[in-house]
């Protein structure tokens, strides 16, 4: 066990903004909530799965719905506490620890605030290794672990409990409820044992995001190349550098949907790029040719600040460096690609790994950096 202080939360927030692949909700909101909780309740205990008792009950909590709406409908922090307590009553068991469902965005930070408020430790793992738009898109689901009961609570503490044998059905019902609750709400779901978490989760996620945040902070202090550092740290590739010339974005069905068009700059001047998103960036193309696709990560960095840009914050004129990062190996299995690959989102292409695409297209060199 180790304690997470305010500096750790700041670093995790930076790492979460990178691993979100453009989605997951603004980690700043979750960061502020976590910092406030730690200020009120003291440092938060971070534990590994191996430190828990075999009979312990672990629970995930976070935000469900459109990240764009969440920016205007900020949670007060007590909804997730209410959702977790409702889950405990539903199962007739005491919750021993909280874990984040995804490594990215608000859902990496909000569980920390919830754990602090409940006086519980947070577990150093997640169930995606990035952020994904739907809640059956977890490594737990890939291993047959159920998401239900799936509790949804809004800011008025109205609640709904979804029970479904099929995780895809649970996601559809829970998201429909969040739409009726104003487009965004708080959930508690995927109650698991430590053995299930160790077998089917992605361990070390919070530590990884914290270390990534430290590296970004160091690169800023040293004024060293952010793109070079991140591509090396993440094992990624520079997809393109461009300027946003059009952003088509809308909230629909509990998601932020759209496509952003970029005009290439510098050595890529004259080339056109598009990035498609459903909360998260899911497909990047140069003309008709893909350069990166889900489940691999697409990260857009602001050329001026070196910070990642969330899909709901994309605006005309912003200059970006786009990175492609290989997903966790579990997502590159046939089952992982079936659940979260490009054809699931109705993109007319089979999955091709980003390193294969980079080898075919030639990874773009960059003489300047941010």
C-alpha positions in Angstrom: 0.0 0.0 0.0 1.1 3.6 -0.6 -0.7 6.9 -0.1 -1.8 9.2 -2.9 -1.3 12.9 -2.1 -2.2 16.0 -4.1 0.9 15.8 -6.2 0.0 12.2 -7.1 -3.5 13.3 -8.1 -2.1 16.0 -10.4 0.2 13.5 -12.1 -2.6 10.9 -12.5 -4.8 13.6 -14.1 -2.1 14.3 -16.7 -1.7 10.6 -17.5 -5.5 10.1 -17.6 -5.9 12.9 -20.2 -3.4 11.1 -22.4 -4.8 7.6 -22.1 -8.3 8.8 -22.6 -7.8 8.9 -26.4 -9.8 12.1 -26.6 -12.8 10.8 -24.5 -13.6 9.7 -21.0 -14.8 13.1 -19.8 -12.7 15.9 -18.7 -10.2 14.6 -16.1 -10.0 18.2 -14.6 -13.4 17.8 -13.1 -12.4 14.5 -11.5 -9.1 15.9 -10.4 -10.8 18.8 -8.5 -13.2 16.4 -6.9 -10.3 14.1 -5.8 -8.2 17.0 -4.5 -11.1 18.3 -2.5 -11.8 14.8 -1.0 -8.2 14.3 0.0 -8.1 17.8 1.5 -11.1 16.8 3.6 -10.3 13.2 4.4 -6.5 12.9 4.0 -4.3 11.0 1.6 -5.9 8.1 -0.2 -4.6 4.5 0.0 -3.6 2.8 -3.3 -3.4 -0.9 -3.0 -2.6 -3.8 -5.3 -4.9 -6.7 -5.9 -2.6 -9.0 -4.0 -3.1 -6.9 -0.8 -6.8 -7.6 -0.6 -8.6 -10.5 1.1 -10.0 -13.2 -1.2 -13.6 -12.5 0.0 -13.4 -8.7 -0.6 -15.8 -7.0 -2.9 -14.4 -4.5 -5.4 -16.6 -2.0 -7.2 -16.2 0.4 -10.1 -17.8 3.8 -10.3 -17.7 6.8 -12.6 -19.6 8.8 -15.2 -21.9 7.5 -17.9 -23.1 9.7 -20.7 -22.0 12.4 -23.1 -18.7 14.2 -22.0 -20.0 17.4 -23.6 -23.0 17.4 -21.3 -20.9 16.5 -18.3 -18.9 19.8 -18.8 -22.1 21.6 -18.0 -23.6 19.2 -15.6 -20.8 18.8 -13.1 -21.4 16.1 -10.4 -21.5 17.2 -6.8 -19.5 14.2 -5.6 -22.1 12.5 -3.6 -23.9 10.8 -6.5 -21.2 8.1 -6.7 -21.2 7.6 -2.9 -25.0 7.0 -3.2 -24.5 4.7 -6.1 -21.9 2.6 -4.3 -24.1 2.4 -1.1 -27.1 1.3 -3.2 -24.9 -1.4 -4.8 -23.8 -2.6 -1.3 -27.5 -2.8 -0.2 -28.5 -4.6 -3.4 -25.8 -7.2 -3.0 -26.1 -7.4 0.8 -22.3 -7.0 1.1 -19.8 -4.5 2.3 -17.6 -2.9 -0.3 -13.9 -3.3 0.4 -12.3 -1.1 -2.3 -13.0 1.0 -5.4 -11.4 0.7 -8.8 -11.6 2.8 -12.0 -13.4 1.2 -15.0 -11.0 2.9 -17.5 -7.6 4.4 -17.6 -8.5 7.8 -19.0 -10.6 10.9 -18.4 -12.8 11.6 -15.5 -13.4 7.9 -14.8 -9.8 7.6 -13.7 -10.2 10.4 -11.1 -13.8 10.3 -9.9 -13.3 6.8 -8.3 -10.5 8.2 -6.3 -12.7 10.9 -4.9 -15.4 8.3 -4.2 -13.0 6.0 -2.4 -11.8 8.9 -0.2 -15.3 9.9 0.7 -16.2 6.3 1.6 -13.0 5.8 3.6 -11.9 3.0 1.2 -8.7 2.2 -0.7 -8.5 2.4 -4.5 -7.1 -0.5 -6.4 -4.2 -0.1 -8.8 -6.0 -1.4 -11.9 -8.6 -0.7 -14.5 -10.7 -2.7 -17.0 -9.9 -1.0 -20.3 -6.3 0.2 -20.4 -7.6 3.4 -22.1 -11.0 4.9 -22.4 -13.8 3.4 -24.5 -17.3 4.8 -25.2 -19.3 1.8 -24.0 -19.3 -0.2 -20.8 -19.2 -3.7 -22.3 -15.9 -2.7 -23.7 -13.9 -3.9 -20.8 -11.3 -6.7 -20.3 -13.6 -8.0 -17.6 -16.3 -8.5 -20.3 -13.8 -10.2 -22.6 -13.3 -12.7 -19.8 -17.1 -13.2 -19.2 -17.4 -11.1 -16.0 -20.8 -9.5 -15.6 -21.4 -5.7 -15.3 -24.7 -6.1 -13.4 -26.1 -4.9 -11.1 -25.5 -1.6 -12.9 -26.6 1.3 -10.7 -27.3 4.7 -12.3 -27.8 7.8 -10.1 -28.3 11.5 -11.0 -27.7 14.7 -9.1 -31.1 14.5 -7.5 -30.3 11.0 -6.3 -32.9 9.5 -8.5 -31.7 5.9 -9.1 -32.1 3.0 -11.4 -30.7 -0.6 -11.1 -30.2 -2.5 -14.3 -30.0 -6.3 -14.1 -29.0 -8.0 -17.3 -27.1 -11.2 -18.2 -25.7 -9.6 -21.3 -23.3 -6.7 -20.7 -24.2 -5.1 -24.0 -27.8 -5.0 -22.9 -26.8 -3.6 -19.5 -24.9 -0.8 -21.3 -27.8 0.0 -23.6 -30.3 0.2 -20.7 -28.0 2.1 -18.4 -27.2 4.6 -21.1 -30.8 5.1 -22.0 -31.4 5.9 -18.3 -28.6 8.4 -18.3 -30.2 10.1 -21.4 -33.4 10.4 -19.5 -31.5 11.8 -16.5 -30.3 14.7 -18.7 -27.6 13.1 -20.8 -25.1 12.2 -18.1 -25.2 10.5 -14.7 -23.1 8.5 -12.3 -22.8 4.7 -12.3 -21.6 1.9 -10.0 -21.1 -1.5 -11.7 -18.8 -4.5 -12.3 -18.7 -5.8 -8.7 -15.8 -8.3 -8.7 -13.6 -10.3 -6.4 -9.8 -9.7 -6.1 -9.3 -13.0 -8.1 -11.5 -11.8 -10.9 -9.8 -8.4 -10.9 -6.3 -9.9 -11.0 -7.3 -12.4 -13.8 -9.3 -10.1 -16.0 -8.3 -6.5 -15.2 -5.3 -4.5 -16.3 -3.1 -4.1 -13.2 -0.9 -1.1 -12.5 -2.9 1.4 -14.4 -3.0 4.2 -11.8 0.7 3.8 -11.2 1.4 4.0 -14.9 -0.7 7.1 -15.4 1.0 8.7 -12.4 4.5 8.0 -13.8 3.4 9.3 -17.2 2.2 12.5 -15.6 5.6 12.9 -13.8 7.4 12.4 -17.2 5.2 15.1 -18.8 5.9 17.5 -15.9 9.7 16.8 -16.2 9.6 17.4 -20.0 7.9 20.8 -19.4 10.5 21.8 -16.8 13.3 20.7 -19.1 11.6 22.2 -22.1 12.4 19.0 -24.0 10.4 17.5 -26.8 7.0 16.4 -25.6 6.1 14.4 -28.7 9.4 12.5 -28.8 9.1 11.7 -25.1 5.5 10.5 -25.3 6.0 8.4 -28.4 8.9 6.7 -26.7 7.1 6.3 -23.3 3.9 4.9 -25.0 5.6 2.9 -27.7 3.6 5.1 -30.2 4.0 6.7 -33.6 3.5 10.2 -35.0 0.5 10.0 -37.3 0.4 13.5 -38.6 0.7 17.2 -37.8 -2.2 19.4 -38.9 -4.5 22.3 -38.3 -8.2 21.8 -37.6 -10.2 23.2 -40.6 -13.6 21.7 -39.7 -15.2 20.1 -36.6 -18.6 18.5 -36.9 -19.7 17.5 -33.4 -23.0 16.6 -31.7 -24.5 14.9 -28.6 -26.6 11.9 -29.5 -27.8 8.9 -27.6 -25.6 9.6 -24.6 -22.4 10.1 -26.7 -20.4 13.0 -28.2 -20.2 12.1 -31.9 -18.4 13.7 -34.8 -15.5 14.0 -37.2 -12.7 16.5 -37.3 -10.9 17.5 -40.5 -7.2 18.6 -40.5 -5.0 20.2 -43.1 -1.5 18.9 -43.0 1.3 21.4 -42.0 5.0 21.6 -42.5 6.3 18.5 -44.4 2.6 17.3 -44.7 1.3 20.4 -46.3 -1.3 19.6 -49.0 -2.5 16.4 -47.2 -5.9 16.0 -45.6 -6.6 14.1 -42.4 -9.8 13.1 -40.6 -10.4 11.8 -37.1 -13.7 10.2 -36.3 -14.9 10.0 -32.7 -17.7 8.6 -30.4 -16.6 10.2 -27.2 -13.1 8.7 -27.9 -11.1 9.1 -31.1 -11.7 5.8 -33.0 -10.4 6.2 -36.5 -7.8 8.5 -38.2 -7.4 8.7 -41.9 -5.2 10.4 -44.5 -7.6 10.7 -47.4 -9.2 7.2 -47.7 -6.3 5.4 -46.1 -6.4 4.6 -42.3 -3.4 5.6 -40.2 -4.7 4.4 -36.8 -7.9 2.7 -35.6 -9.6 1.4 -32.5 -8.8 -0.4 -30.3 -5.4 1.3 -30.7 -5.3 4.8 -29.2 -5.4 8.1 -31.0 -4.0 11.0 -29.1 -4.2 14.6 -30.3 -1.7 17.0 -28.7 -2.1 20.7 -28.8 1.1 22.0 -30.6 1.1 25.2 -28.4 0.8 23.6 -25.0 1.8 19.9 -25.5 -1.4 18.9 -23.7 -3.9 16.4 -25.1 -7.2 17.7 -26.6 -10.5 16.0 -25.7 -13.0 15.5 -28.5 -15.5 17.9 -26.9 -12.8 20.6 -26.8 -11.8 20.3 -30.5 -12.1 23.7 -32.2 -11.4 25.2 -35.6 -7.8 26.4 -36.0 -6.1 24.3 -33.3 -2.8 22.8 -34.4 -2.2 19.3 -33.4 0.4 16.5 -33.4 -1.5 13.2 -33.6 -0.1 10.1 -32.0 -1.1 6.5 -32.5 -0.4 4.1 -29.6 -0.8 0.3 -29.5 -3.6 -0.9 -27.3 -3.2 -3.5 -24.5 -2.6 -6.9 -26.1 -6.0 -8.2 -24.9 -7.7 -5.8 -27.2 -5.8 -7.2 -30.2 -7.2 -10.7 -29.8 -10.1 -11.7 -32.1 -12.5 -11.3 -29.2 -11.1 -7.9 -28.3 -11.4 -6.7 -32.0 -14.9 -8.1 -32.2 -15.9 -6.0 -29.1 -14.1 -2.8 -29.8 -12.6 -2.9 -33.3 -13.5 -0.6 -36.2 -16.3 -2.8 -37.6 -18.2 -2.6 -34.3 -18.5 1.2 -34.9 -19.5 0.6 -38.6 -16.2 1.7 -40.1 -15.6 -0.2 -43.3 -12.3 -1.7 -42.5 -10.8 -4.6 -40.7 -8.4 -3.9 -37.8 -4.8 -3.1 -38.8 -2.3 -2.5 -36.0 -0.9 1.0 -35.8 2.7 -0.3 -36.2 1.7 -2.1 -39.4 0.1 1.0 -40.8 3.2 3.1 -39.7 5.5 0.7 -41.5 3.4 0.9 -44.6 3.0 4.6 -44.6 6.4 5.5 -43.1 6.4 7.1 -39.6 6.4 10.8 -40.0 9.6 12.4 -38.9 9.5 15.7 -37.1 12.3 18.3 -37.0 10.5 20.4 -34.3 8.8 19.3 -31.2 6.6 20.6 -28.4 
